[in-house]
């Protein structure tokens, strides 16, 4: 996706992908990106939104992954912005129950993203339309979700340095045994040891093409003349003329069909869903209260930080300086300061209070 004004927080190509079937999904086809898409958001959210917007389908959407990709904002700031983007109608976390043709089932959690802010009614209709969707090519088989692949067991000392095995003797191969045992099936086809050694590669080719030792025995003993004067020559002729065709690859096995059989809206800030709590604009009441408390706390720290910041600047300049003489107004500087560090300061103060 090309951006006219590249954002410094665009993710690197190494941004992690979620497990198959999880992660970011586009809610709908949209017009190309423009700079005006996120102007209705606060500065921090307007910077984080393009980061999410340009992630590929299936990219990891956890706040820790996004914080690792952003050069300025940490986990707490990203988590708060995800809640606000949910409330603004850009984001919804949805849990889908997948039923596969073999009767296996699993739940997957997907984060749907819309560059256009959508109403609560639009998202409700989107969730309703997801039920019954065919997701055959977009699900991960199995019943359990794993975050990391299970590591392969460490090789034992004996496995680490296997001794080179001696090649098997031709007399012990199934092809050789099938030829040697012809004399017990029909004495007219009694082959010598030398003839068995010479014909074993041809018999082995039969077996490589799917034939069994019994197939070889029938081909070499059925319809024999009353007297066989050269069993080795007859066996060679029949092995060559009756050689089975090379196996052709069968049709590719079609993947098991999978459908969405149930869809549940989840809170954008926690693990609660609409079956256990009321959601408003994609958030539960507890998360909305937390957002309100965070906003009040941020406003308090913003006023305090603004006061201290102004005093610091006055000490540096020898007194108050009107905004008309500043390249950037003082209030804009304060807002930038809090937008960059407010969440970290508030989180630090909360943790300090918890230790009292």
C-alpha positions as MATLAB code, in Angstrom:
seq = 'XXXXXXXXXXXXXXXXXXXXXXXXXXXXXXXXXXXXXXXXXXXXXXXXXXXXXXXXXXXXXXXXXXXXXXXXXXXXXXXXXXXXXXXXXXXXXXXXXXXXXXXXXXXXXXXXXXXXXXXXXXXXXXXXXXXXXXXXXXXXXXXXXXXXXXXXXXXXXXXXXXXXXXXXXXXXXXXXXXXXXXXXXXXXXXXXXXXXXXXXXXXXXXXXXXXXXXXXXXXXXXXXXXXXXXXXXXXXXXXXXXXXXXXXXXXXXXXXXXXXXXXXXXXXXXXXXXXXXXXXXXXXXXXXXXXXXXXXXXXXXXXXXXXXXXXXXXXXXXXXXXXXXXXXXXXXXXXXXXXXXXXXXXXXXXXXXXXX';
ca = [
       0.000    0.000    0.000;
       1.559    3.314   -1.026;
       1.282    6.388    1.167;
       1.633    9.942   -0.107;
       3.089   11.041    3.240;
       4.925    8.046    4.739;
       4.404    7.697    8.452;
       7.564    7.165   10.528;
       5.724    4.426   12.377;
       5.015    2.222    9.373;
       5.721   -1.405   10.353;
       8.845   -3.171    9.210;
       8.574   -6.178    6.881;
       9.436   -8.338    9.898;
       6.237   -7.442   11.788;
       4.985  -10.775   13.178;
       2.028  -12.561   11.671;
      -0.666  -14.130   13.813;
      -1.439  -17.839   13.675;
      -3.273  -18.927   10.540;
      -6.873  -17.757   10.760;
      -6.170  -15.116   13.423;
      -4.918  -11.532   13.330;
      -5.980   -8.462   11.373;
      -8.738   -8.626    8.772;
     -10.187   -5.882    6.614;
     -13.849   -5.380    7.337;
     -14.672   -4.121    3.842;
     -13.181   -2.964    0.544;
     -12.094    0.648    0.855;
     -10.749    3.520   -1.194;
      -6.980    4.174   -1.271;
      -5.462    5.817    1.774;
      -5.517    9.610    2.067;
      -4.081   11.944    4.681;
      -7.575   13.062    5.739;
      -8.680    9.556    6.803;
      -7.722    9.943   10.479;
      -7.868   13.705   11.044;
     -10.889   13.258   13.322;
      -8.734   11.344   15.827;
      -6.491   12.751   18.549;
      -2.810   13.104   17.537;
      -1.647    9.834   19.086;
      -4.490    7.764   17.652;
      -4.059    9.481   14.272;
      -0.456    8.284   14.244;
      -1.177    4.725   15.384;
      -4.104    4.252   12.972;
      -1.922    4.320    9.800;
       0.375    1.766   11.418;
      -2.567   -0.629   11.766;
      -4.010    0.340    8.399;
      -0.938   -0.734    6.441;
      -0.481   -4.081    8.201;
      -1.105   -7.127    6.039;
      -4.087   -9.380    6.528;
      -3.257  -11.850    9.280;
      -0.733   -9.573   11.015;
      -0.482   -9.805   14.786;
      -2.663   -7.135   16.426;
      -1.696   -7.492   20.078;
      -0.755   -4.250   21.788;
       2.681   -5.684   22.613;
       3.393   -6.429   18.940;
       2.194   -2.980   17.874;
       4.244   -1.273   20.590;
       7.337   -3.152   19.420;
       6.746   -1.767   15.909;
       6.136    1.850   16.968;
       9.167    4.090   17.581;
       7.497    6.400   20.135;
       4.596    4.754   21.962;
       4.773    1.970   24.508;
       2.383   -0.816   25.399;
       0.127    1.227   27.687;
      -0.281    4.006   25.109;
      -1.013    1.504   22.321;
      -3.532   -0.334   24.483;
      -5.361    2.906   25.265;
      -5.389    3.898   21.593;
      -6.810    0.509   20.568;
      -9.721    1.112   22.925;
     -10.303    4.588   21.507;
     -10.079    3.322   17.923;
     -12.675    0.714   18.849;
     -14.967    3.367   20.322;
     -14.454    5.523   17.217;
     -15.722    2.687   14.973;
     -12.456    1.681   13.267;
     -11.862   -1.572   15.119;
     -13.757   -4.620   16.362;
     -12.571   -7.856   17.954;
     -14.771  -10.763   16.931;
     -14.710  -14.387   18.027;
     -15.836  -16.887   15.398;
     -16.739  -20.532   15.899;
     -15.467  -22.618   12.977;
     -16.979  -26.019   12.155;
     -15.028  -28.203    9.728;
     -16.369  -30.943    7.456;
     -14.747  -33.648    9.612;
     -16.835  -32.374   12.577;
     -13.850  -30.750   14.289;
     -14.497  -27.302   15.756;
     -12.504  -24.359   17.084;
     -12.851  -20.727   18.143;
     -10.723  -18.063   16.472;
     -10.385  -14.404   17.462;
      -9.995  -11.884   14.667;
      -9.480   -8.138   14.728;
     -11.458   -6.451   11.970;
     -10.252   -3.053   10.799;
     -12.097   -0.350    8.870;
     -10.347    2.791    7.674;
     -13.781    4.404    7.602;
     -15.297    4.876   11.077;
     -18.372    2.644   11.198;
     -21.476    2.939   13.340;
     -22.465    0.389   15.941;
     -25.374   -0.679   13.696;
     -22.983   -1.246   10.777;
     -20.768   -3.494   12.893;
     -23.803   -5.403   14.211;
     -24.856   -6.143   10.625;
     -21.277   -7.107    9.755;
     -21.232   -9.651   12.596;
     -24.594  -11.058   11.517;
     -23.352  -11.481    7.930;
     -20.243  -13.385    9.068;
     -22.343  -16.355   10.215;
     -22.404  -19.064    7.563;
     -19.324  -17.767    5.728;
     -17.136  -20.351    4.020;
     -13.627  -20.092    5.515;
     -12.185  -23.273    3.996;
      -8.978  -21.527    2.927;
      -8.710  -19.320    5.976;
      -8.624  -21.512    9.045;
      -6.089  -23.570   10.970;
      -6.998  -27.242   11.452;
      -7.115  -28.617   14.961;
      -8.906  -27.937   18.208;
      -6.238  -26.185   20.270;
      -4.579  -22.854   19.676;
      -0.824  -22.780   20.144;
       1.209  -19.590   20.320;
       4.507  -21.221   19.456;
       5.374  -24.362   17.529;
       6.328  -27.314   19.654;
      10.109  -27.725   19.454;
      11.425  -30.921   17.978;
      12.890  -33.329   20.552;
      16.629  -33.198   20.974;
      18.338  -36.093   19.169;
      19.900  -38.692   21.395;
      23.605  -39.352   21.228;
      22.982  -42.416   19.121;
      20.739  -40.453   16.754;
      23.109  -37.502   16.530;
      25.849  -39.506   14.846;
      24.267  -42.546   13.198;
      26.630  -45.184   11.949;
      26.592  -45.751    8.241;
      24.436  -48.797    7.611;
      25.731  -51.521    5.358;
      23.758  -51.941    2.137;
      21.257  -54.771    2.301;
      22.204  -57.938    0.479;
      20.244  -58.476   -2.744;
      19.258  -61.928   -1.472;
      17.254  -60.313    1.340;
      15.249  -57.947   -0.864;
      11.558  -58.692   -1.533;
      12.250  -58.716   -5.297;
      14.968  -61.368   -5.005;
      12.850  -63.506   -2.666;
       9.869  -63.341   -5.049;
      12.060  -64.698   -7.878;
      13.740  -67.345   -5.718;
      10.372  -68.678   -4.502;
       9.007  -69.223   -8.012;
      10.267  -72.838   -7.910;
       7.889  -73.598   -5.018;
       4.930  -72.163   -6.956;
       5.748  -73.891  -10.234;
       8.852  -76.093  -10.661;
       8.979  -75.165  -14.351;
      10.130  -71.678  -13.319;
      13.001  -72.756  -11.083;
      15.576  -69.958  -11.442;
      19.240  -70.253  -10.605;
      20.963  -67.904   -8.140;
      22.669  -66.113  -11.015;
      19.344  -65.602  -12.822;
      17.707  -64.277   -9.633;
      20.530  -61.747   -9.199;
      20.223  -60.597  -12.830;
      16.420  -60.279  -12.761;
      16.097  -58.756   -9.279;
      16.425  -55.112  -10.514;
      13.522  -55.635  -12.952;
      11.392  -57.212  -10.238;
      12.298  -54.326   -7.935;
      11.051  -51.907  -10.610;
       7.728  -53.748  -10.614;
       7.430  -53.251   -6.891;
       8.433  -49.594   -7.170;
       5.436  -49.171   -9.477;
       3.060  -50.645   -6.926;
       3.190  -54.381   -7.712;
       3.335  -56.959   -4.907;
       5.420  -60.180   -4.784;
       2.173  -62.051   -5.515;
       1.682  -59.961   -8.686;
       5.167  -60.928   -9.861;
       4.528  -64.604   -9.122;
       1.267  -64.633  -11.092;
       2.813  -62.811  -14.054;
       5.660  -65.345  -14.270;
       3.739  -68.570  -13.633;
       0.304  -68.188  -15.250;
      -0.214  -69.568  -18.776;
       3.092  -71.438  -18.967;
       3.711  -73.913  -21.803;
       3.861  -77.623  -20.839;
       7.636  -77.538  -20.929;
       9.858  -74.556  -20.109;
      13.416  -75.029  -21.357;
      14.741  -71.568  -20.417;
      12.982  -70.255  -17.284;
      15.447  -67.352  -16.906;
      14.827  -66.089  -20.445;
      11.054  -66.502  -20.107;
      11.098  -64.624  -16.779;
      13.112  -61.790  -18.336;
      10.724  -61.520  -21.294;
       7.637  -61.450  -19.105;
       9.113  -58.986  -16.606;
       9.869  -56.586  -19.446;
       6.721  -57.048  -21.539;
       4.262  -57.051  -18.613;
       5.910  -54.247  -16.657;
       3.154  -52.200  -14.890;
       2.809  -48.555  -15.968;
       4.427  -45.852  -13.871;
       1.988  -44.553  -11.265;
       0.362  -41.238  -12.113;
      -0.333  -38.699   -9.391;
      -3.935  -38.827   -8.276;
      -6.153  -35.756   -8.012;
      -5.176  -33.368   -5.218;
      -7.238  -33.954   -2.136;
      -9.691  -31.127   -1.698;
      -9.383  -29.307    1.652;
     -12.080  -29.988    4.184;
     -14.775  -27.349    4.006;
     -15.089  -25.047    7.003;
     -17.831  -22.593    7.904;
     -18.471  -19.959   10.535;
     -21.288  -21.360   12.651;
     -21.363  -18.749   15.407;
     -20.099  -15.181   15.785;
     -19.617  -13.300   19.055;
     -18.516   -9.670   19.456;
     -15.721   -9.191   21.991;
     -14.762   -6.150   24.019;
     -11.965   -4.182   22.365;
     -10.140   -3.746   25.660;
     -10.438   -7.090   27.449;
     -11.503  -10.703   26.959;
     -15.188  -10.250   27.823;
     -17.761  -10.798   25.073;
     -21.366   -9.886   24.415;
     -22.639  -13.153   25.926;
     -21.356  -12.177   29.379;
     -21.527   -8.373   29.410;
     -23.105   -5.439   27.610;
     -20.990   -3.846   24.884;
     -21.385   -0.241   23.780;
     -19.384    0.895   20.752;
     -17.352   -2.285   21.048;
     -16.382   -1.805   24.718;
     -17.699   -3.219   27.980;
     -18.711   -0.930   30.856;
     -15.545   -1.670   32.832;
     -13.279   -0.694   29.943;
     -15.314    2.451   29.284;
     -14.975    3.418   32.943;
     -11.251    2.748   32.732;
     -10.993    4.974   29.653;
     -12.875    7.724   31.475;
     -10.595    7.404   34.507;
      -7.519    7.444   32.279;
      -8.776   10.579   30.519;
      -9.399   12.350   33.835;
      -6.015   11.301   35.132;
      -4.345   12.378   31.901;
      -6.082   15.769   32.156;
      -4.802   16.166   35.712;
      -1.261   15.251   34.758;
      -1.568   17.384   31.657;
      -2.362   20.457   33.743;
       0.470   19.669   36.156;
       2.948   18.930   33.354;
       1.896   22.094   31.529;
       2.498   24.195   34.625;
       5.936   22.675   35.258;
       6.873   22.872   31.589;
       5.961   26.565   31.428;
       7.988   27.268   34.581;
      10.975   25.481   33.102;
      10.767   27.506   29.883;
      10.398   30.746   31.865;
      13.547   29.932   33.826;
      15.360   29.303   30.544;
      14.147   32.542   28.929;
      14.205   34.729   32.025;
      10.438   35.162   32.155;
       7.197   34.586   30.215;
       7.440   34.801   26.432;
       4.256   35.529   24.408;
       3.280   32.924   21.798;
       3.695   35.545   19.073;
       7.461   35.285   19.629;
       7.515   31.478   19.650;
       7.830   29.230   16.597;
       5.500   26.741   18.333;
       2.844   27.992   20.798;
       3.402   26.918   24.403;
       0.118   24.982   24.645;
       1.006   22.978   21.529;
       4.336   22.065   23.128;
       2.548   20.943   26.296;
       0.049   18.873   24.310;
       2.866   17.164   22.446;
       4.660   16.429   25.693;
       1.614   14.765   27.213;
       0.706   12.920   24.043;
       4.165   11.354   23.972;
       4.672   10.683   27.680;
       1.313   11.065   29.429;
       0.380    7.368   29.449;
       3.824    6.360   30.719;
       3.735    9.007   33.476;
       0.214    7.982   34.558;
       1.136    4.296   34.560;
       4.218    5.054   36.680;
       2.196    7.057   39.203;
      -0.466    4.317   39.435;
       2.186    1.665   40.134;
       3.798    3.944   42.735;
       0.432    4.422   44.460;
      -0.053    0.658   44.557;
       3.167    0.315   46.532;
       2.147    2.774   49.225;
];
